[in-house]
Amino acid sequence: MIIHIIRHTTPEVELGTCYGQTDLPLAETFEQEAKQVTKKLFDHYDAVYTSPLQRCSRLSEKLESPHHITDQRLMEYDFGDWELVPWSDFKSDAAQTWMNNFVDQPAPNGDSLLTMQSRVADFWAYLLSCEYETVAVVSHSGVLRLIHGAILETPLTHLFRLQLDFGSVLEAKFDKKSELITIKHL
């Protein structure tokens, strides 16, 4: 199975703003960016999975497939009370406590990275059990990092060492017989 894991294009949000599960509109450059992304992809997929947020679902609509599936497990990290707060405002004791232990510590009224990892791992295990030859997954940088990290057995504390620009594409190849998974950045 070949799986293209795609980060959404640029959202319409002020640079330096913390956002995760906020359903942001896309930047005016969406059509141009979508064309650049789709040049890297197959003309047709057995299935396309997407986060329900419009910054992912709109890009997924550009992909040809008989099966378009929206999956909540592909949502970005939930920053809770910190959604749409400028990162420069993260100066409180609570913010520092979270930054010192973002793996275990949830954002106020939001996710912990362990909670997010659990739901993404559940999706990934499900996907690998399917009988597709080609699949596209349109999601967010946090989800891509978690999948990449799972394949390479990267500690959660090191996930942010992977740079993923808007429109980034990872290609995972899964051999069911050997259960070997390889991954590369397209």
N, C-alpha and C positions, 0 to 999 in steps of 0.2 A: 504494500500500500504506500502511495506517495501522498503526503499531507502537506499542503501549503498553509502555513500559519501566518496570518497577515495582520499587521497593525493598521488601524484606521488612519485616515488622512488628517490633516490639520483641523482642529476644532476652532470655533470662533470664541476665543476667551483671551483675556489679557495675559500676556506673558508673565510668569511668576505666580500664577494663581493655582492653588491646590484644588484639584478636581479629581473625582474618581467616578462615582456613580451618577453624577449630575448629567442629565441628558442635554448636552450642549449641541447647538447647531454647528454646521460645518462652515469653514472659511469660504470666502468667495472663490478660492482657487480649487475647490473640490473637483470639478470636471477635469481640469488639467492634471491634477495630482492622480485622480482615478485612472486616467489614461496611462500615466507613467507606471502605476502599480500593475495594471492589467497586462502591460507588455511583458512582464516577468512571469505571467501565469499561463496555465493551460486554457485552451479555448472552451473546454467542457469539463465538468466534474460530475462524479457519481452523486455527490451530495455537497451542500454548502451549509455550514453551521455558522451562526452569528450571535453575538451579544445583542440583546434587544435595544441597546442604546443607538440612536439614529446615526451617530458617527461611525458605527459599524454596519448597521443594517442597510444604510444607503449604499455603501461600497459593496456589500454582498449582493445587492440587486444587479450589479454590473457583471456578475459571474453567471455563466450558463450552466444550469443543472435542473434535472427534473425534481430535485428535492432541496428545498430551502427550509432550514430548521432553525428557529430561534431557541436559544438555550440560556437560561438564567445563570447557569454555572460559568458562563463566559463573561460575566460582568467584571468590571474593574474593581479594585480595592474600594471599600466603602470608608471614606474619611469621616463619616458621621457629621458631628458639629463643625468640623473643619472644612467641609465642602465649600468651595468658592471663597476661601479666605486666602489672602496673599501669604506666600511662604515666609515673607519677611516679618509677618506678625507672629510667627511661631517662637515666642520668647518666654512663654509661661512655664512654670514648673511642670505642669501636665504635659506640655509639648516636649520639654526636655526629657522627661521620663519616657515618653513614647519613642523619641528619637534614639535614646540609649538602649531600648529593647523593643524595636518595632516588630520583631518576630512574634513574641508572646503577648505584648501589650496592645490591646485594641485602641484604636482612636476613640475618643469619647462618642458613644452611641454609634460606633462603626465596627469595622472588622479588625481582627488581628491578622497578621500574615499567615499564621497557622490555620486560621479559619478559612481564609481564601485558598490556601494550598489544598485543604481537604476537598473543597468543592471542585477545584480545577483538576485534582488527581482523580476524582470520581468521573468527571467528564472524559479525561484522557483514557482511563481504563475502559470506559464504555466504547469510545471511538476505536480503540485498538481491537476490540472484540467484534467489530463490524466487518462485513465482507466487501468493502469498497476497494476499488483499485486506485481511485483518485478522490481526494477530499480537500476542500478549502475550509479554513476556519478563520473568520474575521473577528478580531477581538482587540484587546488593549495591551499596552506594554507590560503590565503586571502579569497578565495571563501568559503572554509569550515568554516572559522571563521564567515563570514557574515551570512551564513545559520544557523549555531549554534546560533549566536547572535540573529537572527530574531526569532528563535523558543523560546529562553529563554528571549527575550525582553531585551537583554543586551545593554547598551549604547555603541556606536561606540568607545568611548574613552577607553573602557575596553576590547575590542576584543583580544588584544595581551596577555591577562592573560591566555588564553587557549593555552596549549602546544600541538603542532601537529608535531610529528616527521615525517620524510619521510615514506610513506607507512601507515600512520594512517588511520583508518577506523571509520567513524561515522555511526551509524544506526538510521535512523529516521523512525518512524512508524506513518502513517497518517490514521486516521479513518474518512472517508468521512461523515458518518452520524453525528458524534458529532463534527467534524472538529478539534479534539484533535490531536496534534502532540507531540510525545515523542522522546527523543534522548538519545543515550548512545554511549560511546566510546568502540569499540570492541578491 
